Amino acid sequence: MTTRRDFLRNSGAALLGASLVSRVQAASLPEAPMQASPLTQPPLTPPNGQPYNPVVTLNGWTLPWRMKDGVKEFHLIAEPVVREIAPGMKANLWGYNGQSPGPTIEVVEGDKVRLFVTNNLPEHTSIHWHGQRLPNGMDGVAGLTQPAIQPGKTFVYEFIAKRPGTFMYHPHADEMVQMAMGMMGVWVTHPKDPTLYRVDRDYVFLLSSYDIDPGSFTPRVAEMLNFNIWTFNSRAFPGIDPLIVRKGDRVRIRIGNLTMTNHPIHLHGHEFEVTGTDGGWVPKSARWPEVTTDIAIGQMRAIEFDATDPGDWAFHCHKSHHTMNAMGHNVPTMIGVDQQDVAAKIRKLIPDYMVMGDTGGSMGDMEMPLPDNTLPMMTGQGPFGGLEMGGMFTMVKIREGLARNDYKDPGWYKQPPGTAAYEWTGEPLASIRAPDSEKKLPISGEIVLRVTKGGSHGSH
């Protein structure tokens, strides 16, 4: 039997921390599986080791492992990748094993874990295991707890998964550039007792954002505030898969935030509780019902709810500009402005010119030509017309009669008769106003306070 002391002593972790792999050791590295599809992959049933209930990574996958002498071994490759953000747009990112974000790592409380990290980037890197309890030398901060992993080199991280929960991994080397390029992933440590915290459906994903100019492919890495592509697991609507749920299921959704701002995540049609954070599981006595939870920078939240009502329920960030694709921050408000005279003059030079914004932001069914590799600002079709969404938006689709492990998209929900909003076609309804609702002009000599709000998006 291998004890924790033997494990750490044999690996050299107690003294050396993350270490460089020699040529001899490299010959025995575990396989590094790759994934090219941006679609949600089925949960990975554990082929060996301790049993657990696997998660489903939204628009992602779980990294397979190798068991060697009682140690669960993984192999991550840091490398440039091409990620489809949504049909019609791809991005040149950095990630792991062919994807950004990298694959989800799933282990069980008490597992002895060995992670080989090969650097195929053009610069040095490291991996920080965000939220984990581990030896200081395994914490992954280049220059502080280990030498940086140079291009072409492989390092080994070895530690015991001490506590169950949801964590993240990301570089702690040239962090602003590498995270702006998409280097991140999820780590789930399941409880040793598989009946503990058990749910029927367990989803996980990361919040990530990018600044990619229309028509271009590579993010601006020096951006701090004005991002224009907001994503769930590096996918923007309509490229984000729906979360498929069976009526009556207890559902958990784990969400990690590695963007540069907070995100109020909102679920329609159901109340939920925050049951987990980066620090662990929240006792039942400390929970309360919510329909929106704010996830700050560097935080993880696990929410749970009972899927009681069938339907296609919107699930999104409640910052309205985070449910839009690439948009300009300097577009003037034209609501109520009569543009016909100037439009007639412009059409003499540009025959296809269209008046925009005078009645609001909706384009209706009109489509404008876009630069290559660019998504419409608002898009997506639903069963009743245009959804006019983008960015951090998807749906939780709840259906009766699904099989336990059925994650196939069931299509649009068919609402029972008498349960959908409809157009009023009867007599016009009288408009009733409050007695003092008429706009009042200021009395002569009265001081009018005018407040000017700033127009910056600095806080996002």
Backbone hydrogen bonds, N-H to C=O, Kabsch-Sander energy under -0.5 kcal/mol:
donor,donor_aa,acceptor,acceptor_aa,energy
3,T,1,M,-0.6
7,F,3,T,-2.8
8,L,4,R,-2.4
9,R,5,R,-2.7
10,N,6,D,-3.2
11,S,7,F,-1.6
12,G,8,L,-0.9
13,A,8,L,-1.0
14,A,8,L,-1.1
15,L,12,G,-1.0
16,L,12,G,-3.1
17,G,12,G,-0.6
17,G,13,A,-0.7
18,A,137,G,-2.6
19,S,156,V,-1.6
21,V,154,T,-2.8
26,A,22,S,-2.3
27,A,23,R,-1.0
27,A,24,V,-0.7
28,S,25,Q,-2.0
29,L,26,A,-1.4
35,Q,97,N,-1.6
41,Q,57,T,-0.5
41,Q,60,G,-2.3
45,T,43,P,-0.9
56,V,202,D,-2.9
57,T,55,V,-0.5
58,L,56,V,-0.6
58,L,204,V,-2.2
60,G,57,T,-1.9
63,L,104,T,-2.9
66,R,73,E,-2.4
68,K,66,R,-0.6
68,K,71,V,-2.6
71,V,68,K,-1.6
72,K,112,K,-3.0
73,E,66,R,-3.5
73,E,71,V,-0.7
74,F,114,R,-2.4
76,L,116,F,-3.0
78,A,76,L,-0.5
78,A,118,T,-2.8
79,E,95,G,-2.1
81,V,93,L,-3.1
83,R,81,V,-0.5
83,R,91,A,-2.4
85,I,83,R,-0.8
85,I,89,M,-1.5
86,A,89,M,-1.4
89,M,86,A,-2.6
91,A,83,R,-2.6
92,N,217,F,-2.6
93,L,81,V,-2.5
93,L,91,A,-0.9
94,W,181,M,-3.0
95,G,79,E,-2.9
96,Y,99,Q,-2.6
97,N,77,I,-2.0
99,Q,96,Y,-1.7
102,G,184,M,-3.3
104,T,61,W,-3.1
105,I,186,V,-2.4
106,E,104,T,-0.5
107,V,188,V,-2.4
109,E,190,H,-3.2
110,G,161,A,-3.7
111,D,108,V,-3.0
113,V,111,D,-0.6
113,V,159,F,-2.7
114,R,72,K,-2.6
115,L,157,Y,-3.3
116,F,74,F,-2.8
116,F,114,R,-0.5
117,V,115,L,-0.5
117,V,155,F,-2.9
118,T,76,L,-2.7
118,T,116,F,-0.5
119,N,153,K,-2.8
120,N,78,A,-3.1
120,N,118,T,-0.8
125,T,149,I,-1.8
128,H,170,H,-3.6
130,H,128,H,-1.3
130,H,168,M,-1.2
132,Q,129,W,-2.1
134,L,132,Q,-0.6
138,M,135,P,-2.2
139,D,136,N,-1.6
142,A,140,G,-0.8
142,A,172,H,-1.3
143,G,146,Q,-3.1
144,L,141,V,-1.7
145,T,141,V,-2.7
146,Q,141,V,-1.0
149,I,125,T,-3.4
150,Q,148,A,-0.8
152,G,119,N,-3.5
153,K,150,Q,-2.2
155,F,117,V,-2.4
156,V,19,S,-2.4
157,Y,115,L,-2.5
159,F,113,V,-1.9
161,A,111,D,-2.4
162,K,133,R,-0.5
162,K,160,I,-1.1
165,G,189,T,-2.4
167,F,187,W,-3.8
168,M,130,H,-1.4
169,Y,185,G,-2.5
170,H,128,H,-1.7
178,Q,174,D,-2.6
179,M,175,E,-2.7
180,A,176,M,-1.5
181,M,177,V,-1.2
182,G,179,M,-1.4
183,M,178,Q,-2.1
184,M,182,G,-1.0
185,G,169,Y,-1.7
187,W,167,F,-2.6
188,V,105,I,-3.2
189,T,165,G,-2.8
190,H,107,V,-3.1
190,H,188,V,-0.7
196,L,193,D,-2.1
198,R,195,T,-1.0
200,D,250,R,-2.3
201,R,250,R,-1.7
203,Y,252,R,-3.0
204,V,56,V,-1.9
205,F,254,R,-2.0
207,L,256,G,-3.2
208,S,206,L,-0.5
208,S,231,T,-1.8
210,Y,229,I,-2.4
212,I,210,Y,-0.6
213,D,211,D,-0.5
215,G,373,N,-0.5
216,S,213,D,-2.5
220,R,211,D,-3.0
221,V,219,P,-0.7
223,E,220,R,-0.7
227,F,225,L,-1.7
228,N,210,Y,-1.8
229,I,210,Y,-2.4
231,T,208,S,-2.7
232,F,235,R,-2.4
233,N,206,L,-3.7
233,N,231,T,-0.6
235,R,232,F,-0.8
236,A,85,I,-2.3
237,F,391,G,-2.4
239,G,236,A,-3.2
243,L,395,M,-2.8
244,I,242,P,-0.7
245,V,397,K,-2.8
247,K,399,R,-3.2
248,G,307,A,-3.7
249,D,246,R,-2.4
251,V,249,D,-0.6
251,V,305,F,-3.0
252,R,201,R,-2.8
253,I,303,I,-2.5
254,R,203,Y,-2.9
255,I,301,R,-2.9
256,G,205,F,-1.9
257,N,299,Q,-2.8
258,L,207,L,-1.9
258,L,256,G,-0.6
263,H,295,I,-1.8
265,I,263,H,-1.0
265,I,293,T,-2.7
266,H,316,H,-3.3
267,L,291,V,-2.3
268,H,314,A,-2.3
272,F,290,E,-3.1
273,E,304,E,-2.2
274,V,288,W,-0.5
275,T,273,E,-0.8
275,T,302,A,-2.5
276,G,302,A,-1.5
277,T,280,G,-2.7
278,D,300,M,-0.7
280,G,277,T,-1.5
282,V,275,T,-2.9
286,A,283,P,-2.0
287,R,284,K,-1.3
290,E,272,F,-2.5
293,T,265,I,-2.1
295,I,263,H,-2.4
295,I,293,T,-0.5
296,A,294,D,-0.6
298,G,257,N,-2.2
299,Q,296,A,-1.9
301,R,255,I,-2.6
302,A,276,G,-2.5
303,I,253,I,-2.5
303,I,301,R,-0.5
304,E,273,E,-2.3
305,F,251,V,-1.9
307,A,249,D,-2.8
307,A,305,F,-0.5
308,T,306,D,-1.7
311,G,398,I,-2.0
313,W,311,G,-0.7
313,W,396,V,-2.6
314,A,312,D,-0.5
315,F,394,T,-2.4
316,H,266,H,-2.1
317,C,392,M,-1.8
318,H,264,P,-3.0
320,S,318,H,-0.8
322,H,319,K,-2.4
323,T,320,S,-1.3
324,M,321,H,-0.6
325,N,377,M,-2.7
331,V,328,G,-0.6
334,M,332,P,-0.5
336,G,358,D,-2.8
337,V,334,M,-2.2
338,D,336,G,-0.5
339,Q,337,V,-0.8
343,A,339,Q,-2.8
344,A,340,Q,-2.3
345,K,341,D,-1.3
346,I,342,V,-2.2
347,R,343,A,-2.3
348,K,344,A,-0.6
348,K,345,K,-0.7
349,L,346,I,-1.5
350,I,346,I,-3.2
353,Y,350,I,-2.0
366,M,363,M,-2.1
374,T,371,P,-0.6
379,T,389,M,-3.2
382,G,385,G,-3.5
385,G,382,G,-1.2
387,L,380,G,-3.4
388,E,380,G,-0.8
389,M,379,T,-2.5
390,G,323,T,-0.8
391,G,237,F,-0.6
392,M,322,H,-3.1
393,F,391,G,-1.9
394,T,315,F,-2.1
396,V,313,W,-3.2
397,K,243,L,-2.4
397,K,395,M,-0.7
398,I,311,G,-2.6
398,I,396,V,-0.8
399,R,245,V,-2.2
402,L,399,R,-0.5
406,D,403,A,-1.7
407,Y,405,N,-0.8
415,Q,413,Y,-0.8
419,T,416,P,-1.6
432,I,430,A,-0.7
433,R,431,S,-0.5
437,S,434,A,-2.0
446,E,443,I,-2.7
449,L,447,I,-0.6
450,R,448,V,-0.6
451,V,449,L,-0.5
452,T,450,R,-0.5
453,K,451,V,-0.6
460,H,457,H,-0.9
